């Protein structure tokens, strides 16, 4: 045990896998914060959230300059296999940039992209107050709060899309143009499909054909969240306390984010992400952002969202077959493919 | 001889034990969420055992019919070669196991991808016709895939993982 670590962690009832994470986390933190003493990591818990990254919450306590400090933190660790492969260095740069731009996001404490101390790349960040649970948000008795949160959800997306990304410190040196944004987005996921597929996918080939034949011109180029939806923001009462999971952020057509928001999977009845009906959602987004939503372009990005999600399902299947992860989630990722293709079928008239 | 309990009966027992005896004892959120996924997986396996072979059999017949019909329309694609290769995967005297059926269909699925990618090279007056033929197959196959992806509720508890995929 490192010299500046405390004696014992709290009593835990979980498996040796989490004991291993605990030991490595303590060793890492002791090394990363040599100025502190009596460092204790307690309440380390694997969170149920997170398909693409392993998420843990924990309490960190230590003594610094004669004073006792206590912090609630989140560890986000890359699994060896996933449904989507992203870069922790990119995600952390985006988080820092949007934080500087005024968005409510967690502060990053530590970033390790080499993966030595905890076996795979990871980030340690501030645990923000609130919950991300769709079950809480979608509950009948939460309807009043949901209406307020919904407006804020749209306003924050509009704020992100109208940020001047050209002056931000972002890891995207090669921005697309309004003419190439859609083509580039499709090409990226086509490449992923070719790399990840275990068998031929005639349906996805037809989807690709449709997407290539219907590429829209973007109204502008914006910084995108990439996975903006229910479950990826924290809320408390009627307030959004943080927007999380920025690993898919990129530059592109702002309607790309909107297409993802409008996915059938996050809907509650006929309400987008449980908030507003389609027309009202679009009206509020246009009002907050000043960006016109072309309905044909939105249809393209909704189709693209279902296609992209389908590629993630294909990637999860490969992760299981190639034994890249012991995460049981990926064993059912292929079950999402047919329902996602069914959404694409509606757009294509199949 | 038929081994009893059969595979479906064993999966039903596994599902029942999981739901009634193991999941109620879990108090960790992560463990509960993963157990819900295991239950979904058992339901999916039940469905696979029941209908996968039949689905693959019908898929092959439909693919073969579609590709046979469009053989002369796409001269740059070796459709005849794919059909012949697929026929050779399972010999007449051989038991057509699920892995062999999958291998056979994959040859034709790959060929259909080439056909789909070539649709836009057809003259406009015939493109619609062949697109419609391909769409009929894609719809039928998607319906089979939807059926295979369904996790029937085997027991008396809800089996949703309650986690979106991302």
Interface residues (C-beta under 8 A of the other chain):
Chain A: X13 X14 X45 X46 X47 X48 X49 X51 X52 X83 X84 X134 X135 X199 X200 X201 X202 X203 X205 X206 X209 X213 X227 X229 X230 X231 X245 X265 X266 X309 X312 X313 X316 X328 X329 X331 X332 X333 X334 X335 X336 X337 X338 X339 X341 X342 X345 X348 X349 X350
Chain B: X27 X28 X29 X30 X31 X32 X33 X34 X37 X38 X40 X41 X44 X102 X106 X109 X110 X112 X113 X116 X117 X119 X120 X134 X135 X137 X138 X139 X141 X142 X145 X146 X148 X149 X151 X161 X162 X163 X164 X165 X166
